[in-house]
């Protein structure tokens, strides 16, 4: 076995360090721009499409809006896209601005900041045709006095005595 001289060892380590530096530079990818990133700076900011998945819609009349200005009229279940994409690092906020008659639609996951593809936004609709009985008891009415009670649907009850009532 041959012993290496001090110069031989130094030469070997210099070559090893040089090879390591070359490998590191090669791993960087380099590219032909040589550090000039003007091309990247001139690119337009990335924008992301804004879409919603609607389920349970049984009637027309649903209108969604993004950020108070991009309206989307929806007539049926399914996937729907807003006309304007959301720019990188900009907010989006999807809201319901018009409900179909007797239907309640709610937005889930409808707001955030666009930094990548926007996650699924869902709109769930359900029938709101449930009816409830509204009632109470009139007290403190003197004999001969009358009171008229009105319900939000426009119906009215004329009460002329202290007693329970229902709409």
C-alpha positions as CSV (number, residue, x, y, z in Angstrom):
1,X,0.0,0.0,0.0
2,X,1.4,3.4,-1.0
3,X,1.3,6.4,1.3
4,X,0.1,9.7,0.0
5,X,2.2,12.7,0.5
6,X,0.8,15.8,2.1
7,X,0.6,17.5,-1.3
8,X,-1.3,14.5,-2.7
9,X,-3.8,14.7,0.1
10,X,-4.3,18.5,-0.3
11,X,-4.7,18.0,-4.1
12,X,-7.2,15.3,-3.5
13,X,-9.3,17.4,-1.1
14,X,-9.2,20.5,-3.5
15,X,-10.5,18.3,-6.3
16,X,-13.2,16.9,-4.0
17,X,-14.3,20.4,-3.0
18,X,-14.3,21.6,-6.6
19,X,-16.4,18.6,-7.6
20,X,-18.8,19.4,-4.8
21,X,-19.2,23.0,-5.9
22,X,-19.9,21.9,-9.5
23,X,-22.5,19.4,-8.3
24,X,-24.2,22.2,-6.2
25,X,-24.2,24.6,-9.1
26,X,-25.6,21.9,-11.4
27,X,-28.4,21.2,-8.9
28,X,-29.5,24.8,-9.0
29,X,-30.6,24.4,-12.5
30,X,-28.8,27.6,-13.6
31,X,-30.8,28.4,-16.7
32,X,-29.8,30.7,-19.5
33,X,-31.0,34.0,-17.8
34,X,-28.0,34.2,-15.6
35,X,-30.0,35.7,-12.7
36,X,-31.9,38.2,-14.9
37,X,-35.5,37.8,-13.8
38,X,-37.0,40.7,-15.8
39,X,-39.1,38.2,-17.7
40,X,-40.7,36.9,-14.5
41,X,-41.4,40.4,-13.3
42,X,-43.2,41.4,-16.5
43,X,-45.6,38.4,-16.3
44,X,-49.2,39.2,-15.4
45,X,-50.3,38.0,-11.9
46,X,-51.8,34.6,-11.9
47,X,-55.7,34.4,-11.5
48,X,-57.8,31.5,-10.4
49,X,-61.3,30.6,-11.7
50,X,-64.1,30.8,-9.1
51,X,-66.7,28.1,-9.3
52,X,-69.5,26.9,-7.1
53,X,-71.3,23.5,-6.9
54,X,-75.1,24.0,-6.3
55,X,-77.2,21.2,-4.8
56,X,-80.9,21.1,-3.9
57,X,-82.1,24.0,-6.1
58,X,-85.7,23.3,-7.2
59,X,-86.7,26.8,-8.4
60,X,-85.2,29.6,-10.5
61,X,-84.3,32.9,-8.9
62,X,-80.9,32.2,-7.2
63,X,-78.3,34.9,-7.7
64,X,-74.8,34.7,-6.2
65,X,-72.3,37.5,-6.0
66,X,-68.6,37.7,-5.5
67,X,-67.0,40.7,-3.7
68,X,-70.1,42.8,-4.2
69,X,-70.0,43.0,-8.0
70,X,-69.6,39.8,-10.0
71,X,-73.2,38.4,-10.2
72,X,-74.0,34.8,-11.2
73,X,-77.6,33.8,-12.0
74,X,-78.2,30.1,-11.3
75,X,-81.2,28.2,-12.6
76,X,-80.3,24.6,-11.8
77,X,-78.1,22.3,-9.8
78,X,-74.5,21.7,-10.9
79,X,-71.2,23.4,-11.3
80,X,-71.2,27.1,-12.3
81,X,-68.4,29.6,-12.9
82,X,-68.2,33.3,-12.1
83,X,-67.2,35.4,-15.1
84,X,-64.2,37.0,-13.4
85,X,-61.3,35.0,-12.1
86,X,-59.8,35.9,-8.7
87,X,-56.3,37.4,-8.9
88,X,-53.4,36.0,-6.9
89,X,-53.5,37.2,-3.3
90,X,-56.9,38.8,-3.7
91,X,-60.0,38.1,-1.5
92,X,-63.1,36.4,-2.7
93,X,-66.4,36.4,-0.9
94,X,-69.4,34.6,-2.4
95,X,-72.8,35.5,-1.0
96,X,-76.4,34.9,-1.9
97,X,-78.1,38.2,-3.1
98,X,-81.4,36.7,-4.2
99,X,-83.2,33.6,-3.0
100,X,-85.8,31.6,-5.0
101,X,-89.3,31.8,-3.6
102,X,-89.8,29.3,-0.7
103,X,-86.2,28.1,-1.0
104,X,-83.3,28.9,1.3
105,X,-79.7,28.6,-0.2
106,X,-76.6,28.9,1.9
107,X,-72.9,29.2,0.8
108,X,-70.3,27.0,2.4
109,X,-66.5,27.8,2.2
110,X,-67.4,30.9,0.2
111,X,-64.6,33.3,1.3
112,X,-60.8,33.4,1.4
113,X,-57.7,34.6,-0.3
114,X,-56.6,33.2,-3.7
115,X,-53.0,31.9,-3.4
116,X,-53.6,28.7,-5.3
117,X,-56.5,26.9,-6.9
118,X,-59.6,28.0,-4.9
119,X,-61.1,25.1,-2.9
120,X,-64.6,23.8,-3.6
121,X,-67.4,26.3,-2.8
122,X,-70.7,24.7,-2.2
123,X,-74.2,26.2,-2.2
124,X,-76.9,24.0,-0.6
125,X,-80.5,24.8,-1.1
126,X,-83.5,23.5,0.7
127,X,-87.2,24.1,0.7
128,X,-88.4,26.6,3.2
129,X,-92.1,25.9,2.7
130,X,-92.4,24.7,6.3
131,X,-95.2,26.4,8.1
132,X,-95.3,27.3,11.8
133,X,-98.2,28.2,14.0
134,X,-97.9,31.6,15.6
135,X,-100.1,32.3,18.6
136,X,-100.4,33.7,22.0
137,X,-102.9,35.1,24.5
138,X,-104.5,38.5,24.6
139,X,-104.8,39.9,28.1
140,X,-105.7,43.3,29.6
141,X,-108.4,44.0,27.0
142,X,-111.4,45.9,28.6
143,X,-114.9,44.8,27.7
144,X,-116.0,46.3,24.4
145,X,-112.4,47.0,23.2
146,X,-111.0,45.4,20.1
147,X,-107.5,44.8,18.8
148,X,-106.4,43.7,15.4
149,X,-103.3,41.4,15.2
150,X,-101.4,41.1,11.9
151,X,-99.2,38.3,10.7
152,X,-96.2,38.8,8.3
153,X,-98.1,37.0,5.5
154,X,-100.8,39.7,5.6
155,X,-103.4,37.9,7.5
156,X,-105.1,39.6,10.4
157,X,-107.2,38.6,13.4
158,X,-109.8,40.8,15.1
159,X,-109.8,40.0,18.8
160,X,-112.6,41.4,21.0
161,X,-111.9,39.6,24.3
162,X,-109.1,38.3,26.5
163,X,-108.4,34.9,25.0
164,X,-105.8,32.7,23.2
165,X,-105.3,33.2,19.4
166,X,-103.4,31.4,16.6
167,X,-102.7,32.3,13.0
